[in-house]
């Protein structure tokens, strides 16, 4: 079974790069993992995910309700109705549906991990302290939950 870890975000916008930072930590811990870091979004992600059996997406989320560094586990359908407007063009659920409609071999299993962030408008190549400190814990939790 092929597994792809997809770290999403913008690594120069403070906490928005947390998905990429966690993906790097996972690769460091498990060098055999297939890990992709990208700022791409929406339908452009099909180039990466088509053909893999299991997809693990890690990205930032700003709900304003959680504490920075809090981890949420979501399914693609969790994002579809609530987030009709997104900076990612189309949501991941719609992108995966489009891939299937286009005849691509899509992942049988999709897990989405979203990390609550505080700051995503300041140019800085590191996450805020409270998010940065949680990266090792979050990486371990993902490895445990996904049996990596």
C-alpha positions in Angstrom: 0.0 0.0 0.0 1.5 3.3 -1.0 1.2 6.2 1.4 1.7 9.8 0.6 2.1 12.5 3.2 1.2 15.9 1.7 2.4 18.9 3.7 0.6 22.1 2.6 1.2 25.7 3.2 3.3 28.8 2.6 6.6 28.4 4.4 7.3 32.2 4.4 4.0 33.2 6.1 4.6 32.3 9.7 2.2 29.6 10.9 0.8 28.9 7.4 3.9 26.8 6.9 3.1 24.4 9.8 1.9 21.6 7.4 5.2 21.7 5.6 7.2 21.8 8.9 5.3 18.7 10.2 5.8 16.9 6.9 9.5 17.5 7.2 9.5 16.2 10.8 7.7 13.0 9.7 10.3 12.5 6.9 13.1 13.0 9.4 11.5 10.4 11.7 10.6 8.0 8.9 12.9 8.5 5.9 11.1 5.8 3.9 7.9 7.8 3.8 6.9 9.5 0.6 6.5 13.1 1.6 5.6 16.1 -0.7 5.8 19.7 0.5 3.8 22.1 -1.6 2.1 25.5 -1.7 -0.2 24.2 -4.4 -3.9 23.8 -3.7 -7.2 22.6 -5.0 -7.2 20.8 -8.4 -3.4 21.1 -8.7 -3.0 18.5 -5.9 -4.3 15.8 -8.2 -0.8 15.6 -9.8 0.6 14.5 -6.4 -2.3 12.3 -5.1 -3.4 10.3 -8.1 -2.2 6.7 -7.8 -1.5 6.6 -4.1 -3.6 4.3 -1.8 -3.5 6.3 1.3 -3.2 10.1 1.5 -2.4 12.1 4.7 -2.8 15.8 4.3 -1.3 18.3 6.8 -2.3 21.9 6.7 -3.0 25.0 8.8 -6.5 26.1 9.8 -7.6 29.3 11.5 -10.9 28.8 13.2 -10.4 31.4 15.9 -11.9 28.9 18.3 -9.0 26.7 19.2 -5.6 27.3 20.7 -2.6 27.7 18.4 -1.1 24.3 17.9 -4.3 22.4 18.5 -4.7 19.5 16.1 -7.9 18.5 14.3 -8.4 15.3 12.3 -10.8 15.8 9.5 -12.2 13.9 6.5 -12.6 15.6 3.1 -16.4 15.9 3.5 -15.9 17.8 6.8 -14.5 20.7 4.7 -16.9 20.8 1.8 -20.1 22.3 3.2 -18.6 24.7 5.7 -15.9 26.2 3.6 -17.4 27.3 0.3 -14.9 30.2 0.1 -11.3 29.2 0.3 -7.9 30.5 -0.6 -7.2 27.1 -2.1 -9.5 27.6 -5.1 -11.6 24.5 -4.6 -11.7 22.4 -1.5 -9.9 19.1 -1.3 -13.2 17.1 -1.3 -14.2 18.7 -4.6 -10.7 18.2 -6.0 -10.8 14.5 -5.1 -14.2 14.1 -6.7 -13.0 15.8 -9.8 -10.0 13.5 -10.0 -12.3 10.5 -9.8 -14.6 11.9 -12.4 -11.6 12.4 -14.7 -10.7 8.8 -14.3 -7.7 9.2 -12.0 -7.0 6.5 -9.5 -7.7 8.2 -6.3 -6.7 7.3 -2.7 -8.9 4.8 -0.9 -8.1 6.4 2.4 -7.8 10.2 3.1 -6.9 11.7 6.4 -6.6 15.5 6.9 -4.8 16.9 9.8 -5.4 20.6 10.4 -3.3 22.6 12.9 -4.9 25.7 14.5 -2.7 28.7 13.8 -2.5 32.3 15.1 -0.5 34.2 12.5 -0.5 33.8 8.7 0.0 37.3 7.4 3.5 38.1 8.6 6.5 37.2 6.4 8.6 34.9 8.5 10.1 31.5 7.8 9.3 30.1 11.2 6.1 29.4 13.0 5.1 31.3 16.1 6.5 29.8 19.3 3.3 28.2 20.5 2.8 26.4 17.1 6.5 25.5 16.7 6.7 23.9 20.1 3.8 21.5 19.2 5.3 20.2 15.9 7.2 17.2 17.4 4.1 16.2 19.4 1.8 16.5 16.4 4.2 14.5 14.2 4.3 11.7 16.8 0.5 11.7 17.1 0.1 11.4 13.3 2.5 8.6 13.2 0.6 6.8 15.9 -2.9 7.4 14.5 -1.9 6.5 10.9 0.4 3.6 12.0 3.4 4.9 10.1 
